[in-house]
Amino acid sequence: MNATVGAIDANAEALLGWCRRAHLQRAHLVLLPEMALTGYPVEDLALRQTFVTASVTAAHAFARRLADEGMGELVVVLGYLDRTADALAPGRHTPAPQNKAAVLHHGKVVGSYAKHFLPNYGVFDEFRYFLPGTDLLVVRVRGVDVAVAICEDLWREGGPVSAAAQAQAGLLAVINASPYEANKDDVRGELATRRSREAGCPLAYVNLVGGQDELVFDGDSMIAQPDGTILLRGPQFVEDLLVADLDLAAATAGLESVPTPGASGLSVSRVMISEAGEPPAEQIEPVKYHKLDDHEEIYTALVLGLRDYCRKNGIADVWLGVSGGIDSTLVATIAADALGAEHVFGISNPGVHSSEHSKSDAADLASRTGINFSTVPIAPIVAAFEDQLDLDGVAAENLQARVRGVIWMAQSNQHGPSIVLANGNKSELAVGYSTIYGDAVGGFAPIKDVPKTQVWALSRWRNAEAVRRGEAPPIPESSITKEPSAELRPGQKDTDSLPSYEVLDAILVDYVESDLGMDEMVERGYDRELVRKVVRLVDAAEYKRRQYPPGTKISFKAFGRDRRLPITNGWREAPLAEPDT
Amino acid sequence: MNATVGAIDANAEALLGWCRRAHLQRAHLVLLPEMALTGYPVEDLALRQTFVTASVTAAHAFARRLADEGMGELVVVLGYLDRTADALAPGRHTPAPQNKAAVLHHGKVVGSYAKHFLPNYGVFDEFRYFLPGTDLLVVRVRGVDVAVAICEDLWREGGPVSAAAQAQAGLLAVINASPYEANKDDVRGELATRRSREAGCPLAYVNLVGGQDELVFDGDSMIAQPDGTILLRGPQFVEDLLVADLDLAAATAGLESVPTPGASGLSVSRVMISEAGEPPAEQIEPVKYHKLDDHEEIYTALVLGLRDYCRKNGIADVWLGVSGGIDSTLVATIAADALGAEHVFGISNPGVHSSEHSKSDAADLASRTGINFSTVPIAPIVAAFEDQLDLDGVAAENLQARVRGVIWMAQSNQHGPSIVLANGNKSELAVGYSTIYGDAVGGFAPIKDVPKTQVWALSRWRNAEAVRRGEAPPIPESSITKEPSAELRPGQKDTDSLPSYEVLDAILVDYVESDLGMDEMVERGYDRELVRKVVRLVDAAEYKRRQYPPGTKISFKAFGRDRRLPITNGWREAPLAEPDT
């Protein structure tokens, strides 16, 4: 399901709808994702006592609602935010929050489990918020012992998975808020089957769907089995109810509620819910969705990331500069796919250095996609500034970009609720090839985490997909094939200041994603002077990147939440291997 | 000492200078601050293997340099970044970094201590980077057992302080990187004496000085004694060498190097450096610096924060709009104090709604402070935009602010290396009373964390201080007394959209700093409708705040690193207590 952070009432209503559908399908046990009630990540909302209270209250109300609607027999595992009874949050005078799963039955919360392993790397900051749990929860449902775990519990060795094995669980139920990154689905499937084997029982994995600021959750829920197979696999990026009949081992363990410490370091708490019942009259055939190919997967993530950012923030329309270049063309196409072409407003802002094709390709894009299109030339406005200011070089180039930014913002402010989209790609952001308050203007940057070489690949894929569907390709071919240029001075080309994007993107993978040092990069065959130049550009661009709008994360290490560097930073990778003279 | 994050060589050189001075004063033991070699906080630099290697290499080289320069007998405790021998950083394939203190003697690292308690709240993210240490280090220096601890170790109960007591340490040496916030010095003094009593020995506390992005370190180093007194206290915001002769208890404990676990949970590692020696011929009188009063302390923090941001980033000059209002006037005064008036460039940008006093007060400010001053009217440029765009209301107001922003950036780009300063105060930022890409333009925002009522108080203090020093007050009286207005439409006043700043700031303290809920605020006597309005403004302004430039933190909870909220956020405090109808 697709939760919105903070919107507890709306999330509860949506979750209830899914429970109703599950109930109609004769479900005995329903798993809802990690923190589905509050959305994920709640960040510092976890430290607001009123918010924690609202979450706890809503979880209990949810149990009562189920019973009131005749679903009291349904056992529901619900991810929510709770607090400890006594421990204080570090550095604060309030109870420590916990990331928990509540088990609901007969109108009550009959048991709860606090996440044991807290991720605090990459995009995750869970030690900032949560106190780890120390008890595994095992609930007996229709005579089967179901162990409950949350997300990171699955990614680490030992802990709750080992405890589930020791507790002889018949099913390991894992609720997740696991953000998308390219190819993570492959890792996740392998992980789920491995942990199923370690737990000695099937593993049901349920994940959120939807965009939340820079994160997008991709669903990809599944049931993995100890024999290494995946019985059921849900769709990516789409909400769905997945139903499976499982033939699970009957519980044999005692039901003593006194916790017994295991070798995993966790105690086990057991709750009796129901004894074994009749098997279902007919087995439901488990579904296995077709997995998206790599380009489709990334493109879908970008579309959903933008759509949810707009929808969840009450934004109807988007405005963007369309220059005929591939970046703005791809962004306009993503926006049309996300919001509908009628909600997308492209503005062409020709200046004195703009080429003919920049105008004609932009107009062509508009006619292909059906987006709104207007033209506001910048020359008279630029002249009004230059009447009063004596500018040349980069200052004069930036001025043109900033006049465009002011025009987009003015139109968006005048005709809102809307935002401007920033068109920058990851390669440009990495090396600081953009104008702050110019092309960097915007409320969201859809391709912020997409390297330039991938911008071209996704554009080609989108056109091919249109052909496959029997539609006209949205992206003008010349936008794909033309040489990249900012067109801020006569004859300017990106390669005047940068290496080819093929080379640049390869170096950026090594430096930004893999954190390699200068010598390691040179050993991989790159020219030392070139590597030094790129590294220096990347190191110097941190302030610009910090000011850039948020955009959907698709890589292992997106700029923003994933990679946190100081602005004031005297470290320079480059001089270490070869000091300046 | 004032370290720059990442600048290992420059930091080492500076630290060596302080060791030379200490050596000339016959020191036996020198304490240098937490992570003084790398600066603090290094953020994701800790995850770069080349950076960790550079830190470790530099720590060993530092020991050799000391010996080579004839200071081998000096025992130096140096804060630096290291890594574990075997454990991996969570979520990564590289060794886990540690925040450590190295003890240097006779050209070698003779012992090291890894911080035990890691802060992960407020501005701190140490669980993202560091593996906690589990061994207390005790070094015997001239027959005295010196226990070493790092910053947060002092702020928590038990742990290294208890272990130092159990180990019968004669001195507890605590190295720190403890950022400034108003009145923290009072807490720190009380804490140091309390921990000294718990440890049963004097406690030497040494802290960094200087600005690092949003943080400023205030020094305030001291020696606290078990009887509750403070023997020595250093200056605030200024580098200094503090020397004291201490008569410390001679060690009686055995020197077995096999670690023995204590009740604190830490093992104790002991290193023998030197036996008891002759006492010094004469005692040095310990200094106790005059403590700054509250306004002077905050003003000094703001000056140092801006000065170091510019100096450490290679920025010579700053440009800012000067409107005659109190915010830009105070920022210009801080900038003149930080950088020298000749490096400050004020631009007056009168528009059609600007008052006469906005021009005359700005000119008066320039003549009082000696900053550079120029005037660029915006009307012709605004007209050039409006020729092509049909704007009214907020869109037309924002346009004026953005034209100003483009002018400042153009001048800064043309005449750099320089940055624009954003003049916004904390009250405005809280409620979103600013124009993104307009008055929010800038590389640094000196009063970002200063509420409006404090802006006035600091202005009055600065003028009074000038009089005290026999100088002319820099701030025009009418800038202090006039009613605040953005002057973007005829007769506009801040109180058209906001309550008085006295009331607003009081509510913001409760909501932002104290995280109170609606009902709690109403119980404190505020009008429910007013609280609801303020809370809604604050909740809606998160995106604007994220895009604001960094600025020096002076409060418990500064916007930015301290308070991290999602942009997409369905939580509304206000409706909870009284649902909308």
Boltz contact constraints between the chains, C-beta under 6 A:
constraints:
  - contact:
      token1: [A, 4]
      token2: [B, 570]
      max_distance: 6.0
  - contact:
      token1: [A, 5]
      token2: [B, 566]
      max_distance: 6.0
  - contact:
      token1: [A, 5]
      token2: [B, 569]
      max_distance: 6.0
  - contact:
      token1: [A, 6]
      token2: [B, 569]
      max_distance: 6.0
  - contact:
      token1: [A, 6]
      token2: [B, 570]
      max_distance: 6.0
  - contact:
      token1: [A, 6]
      token2: [B, 571]
      max_distance: 6.0
  - contact:
      token1: [A, 7]
      token2: [B, 570]
      max_distance: 6.0
  - contact:
      token1: [A, 43]
      token2: [B, 564]
      max_distance: 6.0
  - contact:
      token1: [A, 43]
      token2: [B, 565]
      max_distance: 6.0
  - contact:
      token1: [A, 43]
      token2: [B, 566]
      max_distance: 6.0
  - contact:
      token1: [A, 44]
      token2: [B, 563]
      max_distance: 6.0
  - contact:
      token1: [A, 44]
      token2: [B, 564]
      max_distance: 6.0
  - contact:
      token1: [A, 44]
      token2: [B, 565]
      max_distance: 6.0
  - contact:
      token1: [A, 45]
      token2: [B, 571]
      max_distance: 6.0
  - contact:
      token1: [A, 48]
      token2: [B, 515]
      max_distance: 6.0
  - contact:
      token1: [A, 50]
      token2: [B, 517]
      max_distance: 6.0
  - contact:
      token1: [A, 51]
      token2: [B, 571]
      max_distance: 6.0
  - contact:
      token1: [A, 90]
      token2: [B, 121]
      max_distance: 6.0
  - contact:
      token1: [A, 91]
      token2: [B, 121]
      max_distance: 6.0
  - contact:
      token1: [A, 91]
      token2: [B, 122]
      max_distance: 6.0
  - contact:
      token1: [A, 120]
      token2: [B, 127]
      max_distance: 6.0
  - contact:
      token1: [A, 120]
      token2: [B, 128]
      max_distance: 6.0
  - contact:
      token1: [A, 121]
      token2: [B, 90]
      max_distance: 6.0
  - contact:
      token1: [A, 121]
      token2: [B, 91]
      max_distance: 6.0
  - contact:
      token1: [A, 122]
      token2: [B, 91]
      max_distance: 6.0
  - contact:
      token1: [A, 127]
      token2: [B, 120]
      max_distance: 6.0
  - contact:
      token1: [A, 127]
      token2: [B, 127]
      max_distance: 6.0
  - contact:
      token1: [A, 128]
      token2: [B, 120]
      max_distance: 6.0
  - contact:
      token1: [A, 212]
      token2: [B, 568]
      max_distance: 6.0
  - contact:
      token1: [A, 213]
      token2: [B, 566]
      max_distance: 6.0
  - contact:
      token1: [A, 213]
      token2: [B, 567]
      max_distance: 6.0
  - contact:
      token1: [A, 213]
      token2: [B, 568]
      max_distance: 6.0
  - contact:
      token1: [A, 312]
      token2: [B, 568]
      max_distance: 6.0
  - contact:
      token1: [A, 313]
      token2: [B, 568]
      max_distance: 6.0
  - contact:
      token1: [A, 376]
      token2: [B, 388]
      max_distance: 6.0
  - contact:
      token1: [A, 380]
      token2: [B, 384]
      max_distance: 6.0
  - contact:
      token1: [A, 381]
      token2: [B, 384]
      max_distance: 6.0
  - contact:
      token1: [A, 381]
      token2: [B, 385]
      max_distance: 6.0
  - contact:
      token1: [A, 384]
      token2: [B, 380]
      max_distance: 6.0
  - contact:
      token1: [A, 384]
      token2: [B, 381]
      max_distance: 6.0
  - contact:
      token1: [A, 384]
      token2: [B, 384]
      max_distance: 6.0
  - contact:
      token1: [A, 385]
      token2: [B, 381]
      max_distance: 6.0
  - contact:
      token1: [A, 388]
      token2: [B, 376]
      max_distance: 6.0
  - contact:
      token1: [A, 389]
      token2: [B, 410]
      max_distance: 6.0
  - contact:
      token1: [A, 391]
      token2: [B, 410]
      max_distance: 6.0
  - contact:
      token1: [A, 391]
      token2: [B, 414]
      max_distance: 6.0
  - contact:
      token1: [A, 395]
      token2: [B, 410]
      max_distance: 6.0
  - contact:
      token1: [A, 395]
      token2: [B, 413]
      max_distance: 6.0
  - contact:
      token1: [A, 395]
      token2: [B, 414]
      max_distance: 6.0
  - contact:
      token1: [A, 398]
      token2: [B, 413]
      max_distance: 6.0
  - contact:
      token1: [A, 399]
      token2: [B, 410]
      max_distance: 6.0
  - contact:
      token1: [A, 402]
      token2: [B, 406]
      max_distance: 6.0
  - contact:
      token1: [A, 406]
      token2: [B, 402]
      max_distance: 6.0
  - contact:
      token1: [A, 410]
      token2: [B, 389]
      max_distance: 6.0
  - contact:
      token1: [A, 410]
      token2: [B, 391]
      max_distance: 6.0
  - contact:
      token1: [A, 410]
      token2: [B, 395]
      max_distance: 6.0
  - contact:
      token1: [A, 410]
      token2: [B, 399]
      max_distance: 6.0
  - contact:
      token1: [A, 413]
      token2: [B, 394]
      max_distance: 6.0
  - contact:
      token1: [A, 413]
      token2: [B, 395]
      max_distance: 6.0
  - contact:
      token1: [A, 413]
      token2: [B, 398]
      max_distance: 6.0
  - contact:
      token1: [A, 414]
      token2: [B, 391]
      max_distance: 6.0
  - contact:
      token1: [A, 414]
      token2: [B, 395]
      max_distance: 6.0
  - contact:
      token1: [A, 437]
      token2: [B, 437]
      max_distance: 6.0
  - contact:
      token1: [A, 437]
      token2: [B, 441]
      max_distance: 6.0
  - contact:
      token1: [A, 441]
      token2: [B, 437]
      max_distance: 6.0
  - contact:
      token1: [A, 515]
      token2: [B, 48]
      max_distance: 6.0
  - contact:
      token1: [A, 517]
      token2: [B, 50]
      max_distance: 6.0
  - contact:
      token1: [A, 563]
      token2: [B, 44]
      max_distance: 6.0
  - contact:
      token1: [A, 564]
      token2: [B, 43]
      max_distance: 6.0
  - contact:
      token1: [A, 564]
      token2: [B, 44]
      max_distance: 6.0
  - contact:
      token1: [A, 565]
      token2: [B, 43]
      max_distance: 6.0
  - contact:
      token1: [A, 565]
      token2: [B, 44]
      max_distance: 6.0
  - contact:
      token1: [A, 566]
      token2: [B, 5]
      max_distance: 6.0
  - contact:
      token1: [A, 566]
      token2: [B, 43]
      max_distance: 6.0
  - contact:
      token1: [A, 566]
      token2: [B, 213]
      max_distance: 6.0
  - contact:
      token1: [A, 567]
      token2: [B, 213]
      max_distance: 6.0
  - contact:
      token1: [A, 568]
      token2: [B, 212]
      max_distance: 6.0
  - contact:
      token1: [A, 568]
      token2: [B, 213]
      max_distance: 6.0
  - contact:
      token1: [A, 568]
      token2: [B, 312]
      max_distance: 6.0
  - contact:
      token1: [A, 568]
      token2: [B, 313]
      max_distance: 6.0
  - contact:
      token1: [A, 569]
      token2: [B, 5]
      max_distance: 6.0
  - contact:
      token1: [A, 569]
      token2: [B, 6]
      max_distance: 6.0
  - contact:
      token1: [A, 570]
      token2: [B, 4]
      max_distance: 6.0
  - contact:
      token1: [A, 570]
      token2: [B, 6]
      max_distance: 6.0
  - contact:
      token1: [A, 570]
      token2: [B, 7]
      max_distance: 6.0
  - contact:
      token1: [A, 571]
      token2: [B, 6]
      max_distance: 6.0
  - contact:
      token1: [A, 571]
      token2: [B, 45]
      max_distance: 6.0
